[in-house]
Amino acid sequence: MLLPVVLLLLLTGCREHIVSDDPTLRLTFSVDTLCFDTVFTSIGSATRQVMIYNPNKNALRISSVALEKGAYFRINIDGEVDSRYMRDIEIGGGDSLYLFVQVKIDPQDSNTPVLVEDKVVFAVNGNNQALTLEAYGQDVHLIRTDGRLSVLYNQILKADKPYLIFDTLVSTGTLKIEAGARLYFHQNSFLQVQGSLRALGTQDAPIRMQGSRIDNLFDSVPYAHAAGGWGGVYLLRDNTITIAPTYTMDYVEICSANVGLYGYNDKVKSLPTLRLSNSRIHNHALYCLAIQNMNAEVVNTEISNAASYCVYLSGGTHRFIHSTIASYFGSTDIRIQSAAREDVAAVYIDDLSKDGAHTSSSFYNSIIMGPRAQNLTIATPFKQYYEGHFVGNYIKGDTLTTPNAASNTYWQETDSAVFENTFYKYQEYRYYNFQLREASPARAIGDSLIAAPYPTDRLGKDRSSLPHPDAGCYQY
């Protein structure tokens, strides 16, 4: 009985490896068109892949694989990158191959993205099948030196085309950033402001700072959703300058760095001033906003998702008005970054330092939320004498016992349905959304007198006509 079984297996194996010359048989591909995200010119893209399938019973021989134009794309099958030798590739019945594709686009002399296209042509049994390749090339201002620092003095960063920054960018004098400017930072690079800063975006043309990877990590997950893609923005005063610098930032988005915005000053008798409005500091591997020995006014701003404190304040007078501070870092069904620290509050006010400036931090008509039971910590030696004011806020935590706390709403439960979405579900294309739900308990609890100088929210929605505005930077 053994011999017939062996013969049957041999015959079956031979039939499976028959190479068909039937011209009606075709290959299939995992996609009809391979679309790349926008690619910075002169900088190569990451590698994308396409599956080539033979859905037929018998094997097929691909007599040649070649790019139709060959100007921008490079292809690779089984390690072979020279299309002159991509010939007579056999693909078994019911089997598949990987096609790897890269793109590198020369500068296009254009401030807007330019579409480039090509086709991969597969010749099988006298027929040609084509897979379309598409990418947009974006010219950039490239900041890259042989050293680790690129130093600018009294520079203006324009909005005509993005800046691709490979080195740490150090600004002295006054740095001005135009509305609509886009700054993309390479891994471990950051912006260090030693002088003053004027970054004035608009609602229609915000200034954006993020990592340089603008493609997808995989599937539907952009690299922009992974924290720690670059260093962050550091406001570090040059001690040789006697006049305290000012930092004015309006409609600025700082996303997915190690630290979003960090400010430090060691001249405790001469404090710099930060004015941050209508902005968004989101998704950072350490802190979103951390300032020491600096005055600050933060208005209509979302500060959300950090592995440690969303806001850390030590030394200086700080006023947060109609701001949303939401700490839900790591609330996701996909592990693309480290977990959040469970022992830290969303906001930490440090009034314990003996060497730093006196600390007085106040919050008005704002939201302080997160999955922890306590999201606001005031570290002060005598809480009954703390000077900071807390009025018209929505706070997840215990009732404040400081003398200047009034008309706040407190919450201790795990889910208060405050926001539209506090979770990232990548398969459902649902990302964090800290705008208010219709039935949110943070609605109509703000103080109208405090809100009067700020008639619109971060998105331009009117709040002035209401007897009590919503807390936070978003009016429902």
C-alpha positions in Angstrom: 0.0 0.0 0.0 2.9 2.4 0.6 4.1 2.6 -3.0 0.7 3.8 -4.5 0.5 6.5 -1.8 4.0 7.7 -2.6 3.2 7.8 -6.4 0.0 9.7 -5.8 1.8 12.3 -3.7 4.5 12.7 -6.4 1.9 13.1 -9.1 0.0 15.6 -7.1 3.2 17.6 -6.4 4.0 17.6 -10.1 0.6 19.0 -11.0 1.0 21.8 -8.4 4.2 22.9 -10.0 3.0 23.0 -13.6 3.7 26.4 -15.0 0.7 27.4 -17.1 1.0 29.4 -20.3 -2.7 30.1 -20.4 -3.1 33.8 -21.5 -6.4 34.1 -19.6 -4.8 33.6 -16.2 -4.0 36.7 -14.3 -2.3 38.0 -11.1 -4.1 39.9 -8.4 -2.7 42.6 -6.1 -3.5 43.6 -2.5 -4.2 47.1 -3.8 -4.9 48.5 -7.3 -3.1 51.7 -6.5 -0.3 52.1 -4.0 -0.6 55.7 -2.6 2.2 57.2 -0.6 1.7 59.9 1.9 3.3 63.3 1.1 7.0 62.8 0.7 9.6 65.6 1.4 11.7 66.1 -1.7 15.3 65.0 -1.6 14.4 62.7 1.4 13.5 59.1 0.6 10.4 57.6 1.9 9.9 54.6 4.1 9.3 51.3 2.3 5.7 50.2 1.4 4.7 46.8 0.4 2.2 45.2 -1.9 1.2 41.5 -2.1 1.2 39.8 -5.5 -1.2 36.9 -5.6 -1.5 34.0 -8.0 -5.1 32.8 -7.3 -4.9 30.1 -10.0 -4.3 26.4 -9.5 -1.1 26.2 -11.5 2.1 28.3 -11.3 2.7 31.3 -13.4 5.9 32.7 -14.8 6.3 36.5 -14.7 8.5 37.1 -17.6 9.4 40.6 -16.6 8.7 43.2 -13.9 9.6 46.8 -14.7 8.7 50.4 -13.9 7.1 52.2 -16.8 8.9 55.5 -16.2 11.5 54.7 -13.5 11.9 58.4 -12.5 10.9 58.4 -8.8 10.2 55.0 -7.5 12.3 52.0 -6.8 11.0 48.4 -6.6 12.3 45.2 -5.0 11.1 41.6 -5.4 12.9 38.9 -3.4 15.9 41.3 -2.8 16.4 42.1 -6.5 16.3 45.9 -7.1 17.5 46.1 -10.7 14.6 45.8 -13.1 16.9 44.5 -15.8 17.1 41.2 -13.9 13.6 41.0 -12.7 12.7 38.3 -15.2 11.3 34.8 -15.2 9.9 35.0 -11.6 7.8 32.0 -10.8 4.9 32.2 -8.5 3.2 29.0 -7.5 -0.5 28.2 -7.7 -2.3 29.8 -4.7 1.0 31.4 -3.7 2.1 35.1 -3.3 5.1 37.4 -3.5 6.1 40.6 -1.8 6.7 43.7 -3.9 8.6 46.5 -2.0 8.4 50.1 -3.2 10.3 53.2 -2.2 10.0 56.8 -3.6 12.5 59.7 -3.7 11.4 62.9 -5.4 13.6 65.6 -6.6 12.7 69.2 -5.7 9.8 70.4 -7.8 10.2 74.2 -7.6 6.7 74.5 -6.0 5.4 75.5 -2.7 2.5 73.1 -2.9 2.7 69.3 -3.2 3.2 67.9 -6.7 1.8 64.6 -7.8 4.2 62.0 -9.3 3.0 58.8 -10.8 4.4 55.6 -12.3 3.3 52.0 -13.0 4.8 48.6 -12.2 4.2 46.5 -15.3 4.0 42.7 -15.0 4.3 40.6 -18.1 2.6 37.2 -17.8 1.9 34.9 -20.7 1.9 37.6 -23.3 -0.3 40.0 -21.3 0.7 43.1 -19.3 -0.8 44.0 -15.9 -0.1 47.3 -14.2 0.0 48.4 -10.6 -0.3 52.2 -10.2 2.1 54.1 -7.9 1.3 57.6 -6.6 3.0 60.1 -4.3 3.0 63.8 -3.6 6.3 65.5 -3.4 6.6 68.5 -1.1 9.5 70.9 -1.3 10.9 72.1 2.0 13.2 74.5 3.7 15.9 72.1 4.8 17.7 73.0 8.1 20.6 70.6 8.4 24.3 71.2 9.3 27.3 69.0 10.0 27.0 69.7 13.7 24.3 69.2 16.2 23.1 72.8 16.4 21.6 75.2 13.8 21.7 78.7 15.3 19.3 81.5 14.0 19.4 85.1 15.0 16.3 87.4 14.7 14.9 84.9 12.2 11.5 84.8 10.5 10.2 81.3 9.7 7.8 81.6 6.7 4.7 79.8 5.7 5.5 79.3 2.0 6.7 75.7 2.4 7.4 73.4 5.4 10.7 73.4 7.4 12.4 70.0 7.8 14.7 70.3 10.7 17.4 67.7 11.3 19.4 69.4 14.0 18.6 71.2 17.2 17.4 74.6 16.2 18.6 77.3 18.5 17.1 80.8 18.3 18.7 83.9 19.7 17.3 87.5 19.5 13.6 87.3 18.5 12.2 84.3 16.5 9.1 85.1 14.5 7.0 82.3 13.0 4.4 83.3 10.4 0.8 82.1 10.4 0.5 78.7 8.6 4.1 77.8 9.1 4.8 74.0 9.4 7.9 72.8 11.3 8.8 69.1 11.0 11.5 67.9 13.4 13.7 64.8 12.9 14.0 62.3 15.7 15.7 63.9 18.8 15.9 67.4 17.3 14.1 70.2 19.1 13.5 74.0 19.1 15.4 75.9 21.7 14.4 79.6 22.2 17.0 81.6 24.1 15.5 85.0 23.3 11.9 86.0 22.6 9.3 84.2 20.5 6.4 85.5 18.4 4.5 82.6 16.9 1.2 84.1 15.7 -1.0 81.7 13.8 -4.7 82.2 13.0 -7.7 79.9 13.2 -7.5 79.3 9.4 -3.7 79.1 9.3 -2.4 77.6 12.6 1.3 77.1 13.2 2.1 73.4 13.5 5.1 71.6 15.0 5.5 67.9 14.9 7.9 65.0 14.0 9.2 64.6 10.5 7.6 61.2 9.9 4.4 62.1 8.1 3.7 58.5 6.7 2.0 55.7 8.5 3.5 53.5 11.2 1.3 50.8 9.8 -2.2 50.3 8.6 -4.3 53.3 9.6 -1.9 54.5 12.3 0.1 57.7 11.4 3.5 58.3 13.0 2.0 61.5 14.2 -0.1 59.6 16.7 3.0 58.1 18.4 4.5 60.3 21.1 8.2 61.0 21.3 8.8 61.5 17.6 11.0 64.6 18.3 12.4 66.6 21.2 9.9 69.5 21.7 10.0 73.2 22.3 12.3 74.6 25.0 12.1 78.2 26.3 15.5 78.5 27.9 16.5 82.1 28.8 20.0 83.3 27.8 21.3 84.6 31.2 23.5 87.2 29.4 20.3 89.1 28.5 19.1 91.3 31.3 15.6 92.1 29.9 13.3 89.2 30.5 12.1 87.6 27.2 8.4 87.2 26.2 6.9 84.3 24.4 3.7 84.9 22.6 2.0 81.9 20.9 -1.4 82.1 19.3 -3.0 79.2 17.3 0.0 77.0 17.7 -0.2 73.2 17.6 2.7 71.2 19.2 2.2 67.4 18.9 3.8 64.1 19.7 7.2 65.1 21.1 9.0 64.1 24.3 8.1 67.3 25.9 5.5 69.7 24.3 6.5 73.1 25.8 9.1 73.4 28.5 10.1 76.8 30.0 12.9 77.3 32.5 14.5 80.5 34.0 16.9 80.7 36.9 16.7 84.5 37.4 13.9 84.5 40.0 13.7 88.3 40.3 13.2 88.8 36.6 10.6 86.4 35.2 9.8 85.8 31.5 6.2 85.8 30.4 4.4 83.2 28.3 1.2 84.1 26.6 -0.4 81.0 25.1 -3.8 81.2 23.4 -6.1 79.2 21.1 -3.5 76.5 20.9 -3.2 72.7 21.3 -0.4 70.9 23.1 -1.1 67.2 22.6 0.3 63.7 23.0 3.8 63.9 24.6 6.0 61.2 26.1 6.8 63.2 29.2 5.0 66.5 29.8 2.7 68.7 27.7 3.5 72.0 29.5 6.1 72.4 32.2 7.3 75.8 33.3 9.6 76.9 36.1 10.1 80.5 37.3 8.0 82.0 34.6 4.7 83.9 34.5 2.1 82.5 32.2 -1.4 83.2 30.8 -3.0 80.3 29.0 -6.4 81.0 27.3 -8.6 78.9 25.1 -6.0 76.1 24.9 -6.2 72.3 24.8 -3.4 70.6 26.8 -4.0 66.9 26.5 -2.4 63.5 26.9 1.0 63.1 28.4 2.7 60.1 30.0 3.4 62.3 33.1 1.9 65.6 34.1 -0.1 67.5 31.4 0.7 70.7 33.3 3.5 71.2 35.8 3.9 74.7 37.4 6.6 75.9 39.7 7.5 79.5 40.4 5.6 82.4 38.9 2.1 83.7 38.5 0.0 81.5 36.2 -3.6 82.1 34.9 -5.4 79.4 33.0 -8.7 80.7 31.5 -11.2 78.6 29.5 -8.6 75.8 28.9 -9.1 72.1 28.7 -6.6 69.8 30.4 -7.3 66.2 29.7 -4.9 63.4 30.7 -5.9 60.2 28.8 -2.5 59.2 27.5 -2.4 55.5 26.6 -6.1 55.0 26.5 -5.9 53.1 23.2 -6.4 49.6 21.8 -3.0 49.7 20.1 0.4 49.9 22.0 2.4 52.4 20.0 4.0 54.1 23.0 4.8 53.7 26.7 2.1 53.6 29.3 1.1 56.6 31.3 2.3 57.0 34.9 -0.6 56.1 37.2 0.7 58.1 40.2 0.6 61.6 38.7 -2.2 64.1 38.4 -3.1 66.0 35.2 -2.1 69.2 36.9 0.7 69.5 39.5 1.3 72.9 41.2 4.6 72.9 43.0 4.7 75.6 45.7 7.4 73.9 47.8 10.6 75.2 46.3 12.6 77.5 48.6 15.0 78.5 45.8 12.5 79.4 43.1 10.1 82.2 42.7 6.8 82.4 44.6 4.1 80.2 43.0 0.5 81.4 42.4 -1.4 79.4 39.9 -5.1 80.1 39.2 -7.7 78.4 37.0 -10.9 79.9 35.7 -13.7 78.3 33.6 -11.4 75.4 32.8 -11.6 71.6 32.8 -9.1 69.3 34.6 -9.8 65.7 33.8 -8.3 62.2 33.5 -9.0 58.6 34.4 -7.3 59.0 37.9 -9.4 59.8 41.0 -7.3 62.9 41.7 -6.3 65.1 38.7 -5.2 68.3 40.5 -2.4 68.4 43.0 -1.5 71.6 44.9 1.8 70.9 46.7 2.0 73.8 49.2 3.1 73.9 52.8 -0.1 75.7 54.0 -3.1 75.0 51.8 -5.3 77.3 53.8 -3.2 80.2 52.7 -2.7 79.4 49.1 -3.2 82.4 46.9 -4.3 80.8 43.6 -7.9 81.2 42.5 -10.2 78.4 41.2 -13.5 79.6 39.8 -16.0 78.1 37.4 -14.0 74.9 36.7 -14.9 71.3 36.1 -12.4 69.2 38.1 -12.2 65.4 38.5 -11.0 65.2 42.1 -11.9 66.1 45.7 -13.4 69.4 46.6 -10.7 72.1 47.0 -10.1 73.5 50.4 -8.1 76.5 49.4 -9.5 79.9 50.4 -10.1 81.2 46.8 -12.0 78.3 45.4 -15.6 79.0 44.4 -18.3 77.8 42.0 -16.4 74.8 40.9 -18.0 71.5 39.8 -16.3 68.3 41.1 -16.5 64.7 40.0 -15.1 61.5 41.5 -16.7 58.8 39.3 -14.8 56.9 36.6 -16.9 58.0 33.6 -18.6 61.4 33.5 -19.3 61.6 29.8 -17.6 65.0 29.6 -15.9 64.7 26.3 -16.9 63.3 22.9 -14.1 60.6 23.0 -11.4 59.8 25.5 -10.1 56.8 23.6 -8.1 56.0 20.5 -9.6 53.1 18.4 -7.5 53.0 15.3 -9.5 50.3 13.5 -12.6 52.5 13.8 -10.7 55.6 12.8 -11.7 57.2 16.1 -9.2 59.5 17.7 -9.3 61.5 21.0 -11.8 64.4 20.8 -12.0 66.7 23.8 -14.9 68.7 22.6 -18.0 68.5 24.9 -20.9 66.1 24.5 -24.4 67.5 24.4 -25.1 66.3 27.9 -21.7 67.0 29.3 -21.8 68.2 33.0 -19.1 70.7 32.1 -21.6 72.8 30.1 -23.1 76.1 31.4 -21.0 76.1 34.6 -18.5 78.9 33.8 -18.5 82.4 35.2 -19.8 84.9 32.7 -17.7 87.8 34.0 -14.5 85.9 33.6 -15.6 84.8 30.1 -16.5 88.3 28.9 -13.0 89.2 27.5 -13.0 85.9 25.6 -16.2 85.9 23.6 -15.3 83.0 21.3 -13.8 79.5 21.9 -10.7 78.0 20.4 -12.7 77.1 17.2 -14.3 80.5 16.9 -17.7 79.5 18.4 -19.5 82.3 20.2 -19.9 82.0 24.0 -20.7 85.7 24.8 -24.5 85.4 24.4 -24.9 82.8 27.2 -25.7 83.5 30.8 -23.2 80.8 31.8 -20.6 79.6 29.2 -19.2 76.1 29.1 -16.0 75.3 30.9 -13.0 74.5 28.8 -11.7 75.8 25.5 -14.6 74.3 23.4 -18.1 75.7 23.6 -20.7 73.2 22.7 
